[in-house]
Amino acid sequence: MCLSLGCAGLLSSCSFENNFDAEVAEQAAGQKGKVTFDLASSVEFVTGTRAVDESSYQNFDNYTVNIIDGRGNSKFSGTYATLQTRLPLELDLGSYSVTASYGTEFAASRDGFKVEGSNTFTISAANTVTSTVNCTPTAGKVLVAFDASMATYYDTYSVDFSGTAALGSSVAHWGKDDTAPYYLALNEAGETVTYTIYLTAKTDYATLQEGNKVTDATATGSFTLQRNTAKKLTIRPNYTASTEGGLAITVTIDDSTNDKPIDIEVPVSWIN
């Protein structure tokens, strides 16, 4: 039995060594393949104004590309413009992964966002393969539009966005005079974004609490935001003159994909 096991182990070892030697010999004999790449970027934010030149994300020359072999060794790292000068790229036989990205990811930013994508490919002898990398934003976009009539009823008003994993305990603050959208970093599955509206009513439109006029109030709500989509909140006053303290607001959530925007009556909580 010992002799049989020893022979089996020897045969197994010889078989592995023969395969390894064959692979080394094949590569030594010039058995390589080639790969070429196509980059595609899908930036489809469609709602509202643009603070960032989103068309710049279609300029693939500035994208960073990394090619890694099956053992984790880097085979290329640089811009797509540099890579294009080397295409088709000759590589040893085997499996590879490729990533491409552009921009920087922030929890919340008005200056830019990140797009990224990845793919895998296999090099076989004497063949040229094409690997396509589709890059998409890792963020969603949010905007706020205050109706002009807000100034009739409120001295100040603003919105804080919160609730995403990247923001943590921080908020993205939208002031009454802001116009530039926010790009919020999101998980791949999308996330629930919470908005809190802060209001200070003019004295003539304050509510009464225990005989005192109260002017400060908040209103909250939430929506689901996916990567590469946008949500716009349009906020307008909702005042009933016959009711003391009858000042409320209406929030319209518009993602430009519904047949019509969604109006939500948001209750106002007055702060004593």
C-alpha positions as CSV (number, residue, x, y, z in Angstrom):
1,M,0.0,0.0,0.0
2,C,2.8,2.4,0.9
3,L,4.5,1.7,-2.4
4,S,1.2,2.3,-4.3
5,L,0.6,5.7,-2.5
6,G,4.1,6.7,-3.1
7,C,3.7,6.0,-6.8
8,A,0.4,7.8,-7.0
9,G,1.9,10.9,-5.3
10,L,4.8,10.7,-7.8
11,L,2.5,10.5,-10.8
12,S,0.4,13.4,-9.5
13,S,3.5,15.5,-8.9
14,C,4.9,14.7,-12.3
15,S,1.5,15.6,-13.9
16,F,1.5,19.0,-12.2
17,E,5.1,19.7,-13.1
18,N,4.4,18.6,-16.7
19,N,1.4,21.0,-17.0
20,F,3.4,23.8,-15.4
21,D,6.4,23.2,-17.7
22,A,4.1,23.1,-20.7
23,E,2.6,26.5,-19.8
24,V,6.0,28.0,-19.3
25,A,7.2,26.5,-22.5
26,E,4.1,27.8,-24.3
27,Q,4.8,31.3,-23.1
28,A,8.5,31.0,-23.8
29,A,7.6,30.1,-27.3
30,G,5.8,33.3,-27.8
31,Q,2.3,32.1,-27.1
32,K,0.5,35.3,-26.2
33,G,-2.7,37.1,-27.0
34,K,-3.9,40.6,-27.4
35,V,-6.7,42.8,-26.0
36,T,-8.3,46.0,-27.0
37,F,-10.8,48.1,-25.0
38,D,-13.9,50.1,-25.3
39,L,-15.0,52.5,-22.6
40,A,-18.6,53.6,-22.2
41,S,-20.0,56.2,-19.7
42,S,-23.6,56.5,-18.7
43,V,-24.3,59.8,-17.0
44,E,-28.0,60.3,-17.1
45,F,-28.8,63.0,-14.5
46,V,-31.6,64.8,-16.2
47,T,-33.3,67.0,-13.7
48,G,-32.6,70.6,-13.1
49,T,-29.5,72.8,-13.6
50,R,-26.0,71.5,-13.8
51,A,-23.3,72.7,-11.4
52,V,-20.8,70.3,-13.0
53,D,-20.0,70.0,-16.7
54,E,-21.3,66.4,-16.9
55,S,-20.2,66.2,-20.5
56,S,-16.6,66.1,-19.3
57,Y,-17.4,62.6,-18.1
58,Q,-17.7,61.6,-21.7
59,N,-14.0,62.4,-22.4
60,F,-12.5,59.0,-21.9
61,D,-8.9,60.2,-22.4
62,N,-8.8,61.3,-18.7
63,Y,-10.1,58.1,-17.3
64,T,-7.8,56.0,-15.1
65,V,-7.5,52.4,-16.3
66,N,-6.0,49.5,-14.3
67,I,-5.3,46.0,-15.6
68,I,-4.6,43.2,-13.1
69,D,-3.7,39.6,-13.9
70,G,-5.0,36.5,-12.1
71,R,-2.1,36.7,-9.6
72,G,-2.8,40.2,-8.6
73,N,0.1,41.7,-10.6
74,S,-0.5,45.1,-12.3
75,K,-0.1,45.0,-16.1
76,F,-1.1,48.5,-16.8
77,S,-2.0,51.6,-14.7
78,G,-2.5,55.0,-16.4
79,T,-4.9,57.1,-18.4
80,Y,-7.0,55.7,-21.2
81,A,-5.2,58.1,-23.6
82,T,-1.9,56.4,-22.7
83,L,-3.4,52.9,-23.0
84,Q,-4.8,53.7,-26.5
85,T,-1.2,54.3,-27.8
86,R,-0.4,50.7,-26.8
87,L,-3.5,48.9,-28.2
88,P,-3.9,46.2,-29.0
89,L,-2.1,45.3,-25.8
90,E,-0.1,42.1,-25.8
91,L,-0.5,40.0,-22.7
92,D,0.4,36.5,-21.5
93,L,-2.3,33.8,-21.6
94,G,-4.7,33.8,-18.7
95,S,-7.5,35.7,-16.9
96,Y,-7.4,39.5,-16.2
97,S,-9.6,42.2,-14.6
98,V,-9.9,45.8,-15.7
99,T,-11.2,48.8,-13.9
100,A,-11.8,52.3,-15.2
101,S,-12.8,55.4,-13.3
102,Y,-13.0,59.2,-13.5
103,G,-13.6,61.9,-10.8
104,T,-13.6,61.7,-7.0
105,E,-16.3,60.3,-4.8
106,F,-17.5,62.6,-2.0
107,A,-20.3,62.0,0.6
108,A,-21.9,65.1,-0.8
109,S,-20.5,67.5,-3.4
110,R,-21.4,70.3,-5.7
111,D,-18.1,70.2,-7.5
112,G,-18.1,66.7,-9.0
113,F,-18.7,63.0,-8.6
114,K,-17.1,59.7,-9.5
115,V,-17.9,57.2,-12.3
116,E,-16.4,53.7,-12.4
117,G,-16.8,50.4,-14.0
118,S,-15.1,47.0,-14.3
119,N,-14.9,43.9,-16.4
120,T,-12.9,40.6,-16.8
121,F,-11.4,39.0,-19.9
122,T,-9.3,36.0,-20.8
123,I,-6.4,36.0,-23.1
124,S,-5.9,33.0,-25.4
125,A,-3.1,32.2,-27.8
126,A,-2.9,34.2,-31.0
127,N,-6.3,35.9,-30.5
128,T,-7.3,39.5,-30.0
129,V,-10.3,40.0,-27.6
130,T,-12.2,43.2,-26.9
131,S,-13.2,44.1,-23.4
132,T,-15.9,46.7,-22.8
133,V,-16.0,48.6,-19.6
134,N,-19.3,50.4,-18.7
135,C,-18.8,53.3,-16.2
136,T,-21.6,54.8,-14.2
137,P,-21.8,57.3,-11.4
138,T,-21.6,56.2,-7.8
139,A,-23.8,59.1,-6.8
140,G,-27.4,60.4,-7.2
141,K,-28.3,64.0,-7.6
142,V,-30.7,66.1,-5.5
143,L,-32.1,69.6,-6.1
144,V,-34.4,72.0,-4.3
145,A,-36.5,74.7,-5.9
146,F,-38.3,77.1,-3.5
147,D,-41.4,78.7,-5.0
148,A,-41.1,82.5,-5.2
149,S,-44.1,82.8,-2.9
150,M,-42.1,81.4,0.0
151,A,-40.7,84.8,0.6
152,T,-44.2,86.1,1.2
153,Y,-44.8,83.9,4.3
154,Y,-41.3,83.0,5.5
155,D,-38.2,85.0,6.6
156,T,-35.9,82.1,6.2
157,Y,-36.1,78.5,4.9
158,S,-33.6,75.8,4.1
159,V,-33.3,72.0,3.6
160,D,-30.9,69.5,5.0
161,F,-30.4,66.1,3.3
162,S,-29.2,63.2,5.4
163,G,-29.5,59.5,6.0
164,T,-27.0,58.0,3.5
165,A,-24.2,55.7,4.7
166,A,-21.5,58.1,3.2
167,L,-23.0,61.1,5.0
168,G,-23.1,59.3,8.3
169,S,-24.1,61.9,10.9
170,S,-23.4,64.8,8.5
171,V,-25.9,66.7,6.3
172,A,-25.9,68.3,2.9
173,H,-27.3,71.8,3.5
174,W,-29.4,73.7,0.9
175,G,-29.8,77.4,1.7
176,K,-32.7,79.5,0.5
177,D,-30.6,81.1,-2.2
178,D,-28.7,78.0,-3.4
179,T,-29.2,76.7,-6.9
180,A,-26.3,74.2,-7.5
181,P,-27.4,70.5,-7.1
182,Y,-25.8,68.1,-4.7
183,Y,-24.3,64.8,-5.8
184,L,-24.7,62.2,-3.0
185,A,-22.6,59.1,-2.9
186,L,-24.8,56.0,-2.7
187,N,-24.6,52.3,-2.2
188,E,-25.0,50.1,-5.3
189,A,-28.6,49.3,-4.3
190,G,-29.6,52.9,-3.7
191,E,-30.5,54.5,-0.4
192,T,-33.2,56.3,1.4
193,V,-32.5,60.0,1.7
194,T,-34.2,62.0,4.4
195,Y,-34.9,65.7,4.0
196,T,-35.6,68.2,6.8
197,I,-37.0,71.6,5.9
198,Y,-36.3,74.4,8.4
199,L,-38.8,77.3,8.3
200,T,-39.0,80.7,10.1
201,A,-42.4,82.2,9.4
202,K,-43.0,86.0,9.3
203,T,-44.8,87.2,12.4
204,D,-48.1,87.8,10.6
205,Y,-48.2,84.1,9.7
206,A,-47.0,82.6,12.9
207,T,-49.1,80.0,14.8
208,L,-50.4,80.4,18.3
209,Q,-49.2,78.0,21.1
210,E,-50.6,78.7,24.6
211,G,-51.3,82.3,23.6
212,N,-47.8,82.9,22.2
213,K,-46.9,83.3,18.5
214,V,-44.4,80.7,17.3
215,T,-42.5,81.3,14.1
216,D,-40.0,78.4,13.9
217,A,-41.0,75.1,12.3
218,T,-39.6,72.0,10.7
219,A,-41.0,69.5,8.1
220,T,-39.5,66.1,7.3
221,G,-39.9,63.4,4.6
222,S,-37.8,60.9,2.7
223,F,-37.5,59.3,-0.8
224,T,-35.4,56.5,-2.4
225,L,-32.5,57.7,-4.5
226,Q,-30.7,55.4,-6.9
227,R,-27.3,56.0,-8.5
228,N,-27.3,57.9,-11.7
229,T,-30.8,59.4,-11.0
230,A,-32.0,62.7,-9.8
231,K,-34.7,63.9,-7.5
232,K,-36.0,67.5,-7.4
233,L,-37.9,68.9,-4.4
234,T,-40.2,71.9,-5.3
235,I,-41.4,73.5,-2.1
236,R,-44.2,76.0,-1.9
237,P,-46.3,77.5,0.9
238,N,-49.8,76.2,1.7
239,Y,-51.7,78.9,3.6
240,T,-55.3,78.9,4.8
241,A,-56.1,82.4,5.9
242,S,-59.2,81.5,7.9
243,T,-57.3,79.2,10.3
244,E,-55.0,80.6,13.0
245,G,-51.6,79.1,12.3
246,G,-52.8,77.6,9.1
247,L,-49.4,77.9,7.4
248,A,-48.1,74.7,5.9
249,I,-46.0,73.6,2.9
250,T,-46.4,71.4,-0.1
251,V,-43.4,69.4,-1.5
252,T,-43.3,68.2,-5.1
253,I,-40.9,65.4,-5.8
254,D,-39.9,65.2,-9.4
255,D,-37.6,62.6,-10.9
256,S,-38.6,63.4,-14.5
257,T,-39.6,59.7,-15.1
258,N,-43.1,59.8,-13.7
259,D,-46.1,60.8,-15.8
260,K,-46.5,63.8,-13.4
261,P,-44.7,65.1,-10.3
262,I,-45.8,63.8,-6.9
263,D,-47.2,66.3,-4.6
264,I,-46.9,65.6,-0.9
265,E,-48.6,67.6,1.8
266,V,-45.9,67.8,4.5
267,P,-47.1,68.6,8.0
268,V,-45.2,71.4,9.7
269,S,-44.1,70.9,13.3
270,W,-43.9,74.2,15.1
271,I,-41.0,74.6,17.6
272,N,-41.8,76.5,20.8
